[in-house]
Amino acid sequence: MLAAAVVLVAAACTAGPGPGPELTASPADAPSGTAPSGAVPGVLPSGELLAAAPADLAIGMAVAGGGHHVGTALGTGSPLGDEDYAGTLASNFSSVTPENQLKWEWVHPARDRFDFEAADEIVDFAEANGQVVRGHALLWHSQNPRWLTSGELSDAELREILREHVTTVVGRYAGRIAQWDVANEIIGDDARLRTGENPFLARFGTEIVADAFRWAHEADPDALLFLNDYSIESVGPKSDAYLELATELLAAGVPLHGMGFQGHLSTQYPAPSGVAANLERFASLGLEIAVTEADVRIPVDGDVAAAADLERQAEYFGSLVEGCLAVASCRSFTVWGLSDAYSWVPFFFSGEGAATLLDADFATKPAYTALEAALARGR
């Protein structure tokens, strides 16, 4: 059951014919380069991103749960029962992604058992609030249950298990989840296939990737199916490898529909350059483009970030959304974490944090107003 505190925003956005919703609140007469509602850092968000976004761009958010959250106060519970969390999510975003709740360790914990309770709650929440859903992720090297990675399964068993998993999970949400990250992070930082880490790639190579896309398409012919990875926002060896793989899959008739650029950035490294030109390389193949997991981690002392670092973070977020807006087929932009209180970053990057648009109290940061201003400038 949905929490009574959920604020319905179906009137603010309606499902459109494309991969994202038609956002009816976008003000065409907003002055160029300005935020239409003048959001100020330090105040609670009130729908500024949706109002500023072009009508064809979904603004998404990852819904917390599972993964690192199990070791926090959230535990194995859901944040959707929290009035502040649910209300902020419902009224400020037009797309949601289960952060961990559709990954193998959560949704398929035993060989003969699926657990859809957490994912069902998110999909129900999205439908009640006029939001679209991105599914994440069907084929990945991480967060897999021990029974899958023990090495005790034959090739035939492993292949059949993946077929069953994809068919069951995608089929359950046919017509309800608009996009799927079918193959996630299958190319490593060395620009080579992750055969040493992914149990499926180790046995079958890219053949199993093609099969996963075909099985997903059979389970839901209307869903858009994506490759997805990090550190591919700019032209380089890793993005080149994905461009080659996408070209090969399409030439083989594989139902690949989109390319997802995660957008996990750190101000300890230069901001990605030439984002629009790189995204356009994939768009020229006929693919949908999505920024799928955007966050920008910055140095923190405890949980405190310096003002200068917050301003630099805003520039990084701005460059990502500007790259997306410059490409006509980029129609989904998702941020990975509703607020700093729910971010995965401090659990994996020592000395870094504050990676999202909202602080731990759900108040806006400079990155939020920078993103709003970029959206208001339009395509």
Sequence and secondary structure as in RCSB ss.txt:
>XXXX:A:sequence
MLAAAVVLVAAACTAGPGPGPELTASPADAPSGTAPSGAVPGVLPSGELLAAAPADLAIGMAVAGGGHHVGTALG
TGSPLGDEDYAGTLASNFSSVTPENQLKWEWVHPARDRFDFEAADEIVDFAEANGQVVRGHALLWHSQNPRWLTS
GELSDAELREILREHVTTVVGRYAGRIAQWDVANEIIGDDARLRTGENPFLARFGTEIVADAFRWAHEADPDALL
FLNDYSIESVGPKSDAYLELATELLAAGVPLHGMGFQGHLSTQYPAPSGVAANLERFASLGLEIAVTEADVRIPV
DGDVAAAADLERQAEYFGSLVEGCLAVASCRSFTVWGLSDAYSWVPFFFSGEGAATLLDADFATKPAYTALEAAL
ARGR
>XXXX:A:secstr
   TT    TTTEEE SSSSEEETT  TTS TTS TT   TTS   SHHHHHS TT EEEEEE  SGGGGGSTTT
TS GGGSHHHHHHHHHH SEEEESSTTSHHHH  BTTB   HHHHHHHHHHHHTT EEEEEEEE SSS  HHHHS
S S HHHHHHHHHHHHHHHHHHTTTT  EEEEEES B TTSSB TTT HHHHHHTHHHHHHHHHHHHHH TTSEE
EEEESS SSSSHHHHHHHHHHHHHHHTT    EEEE  EEETTS    SHHHHHHHHHTTT EEEEEEEEEEEE 
BTTB  HHHHHHHHHHHHHHHHHHHTSTTEEEEEES SSGGG SHHHHSTTEE  SSB TTS B HHHHHHHHHH
HH  
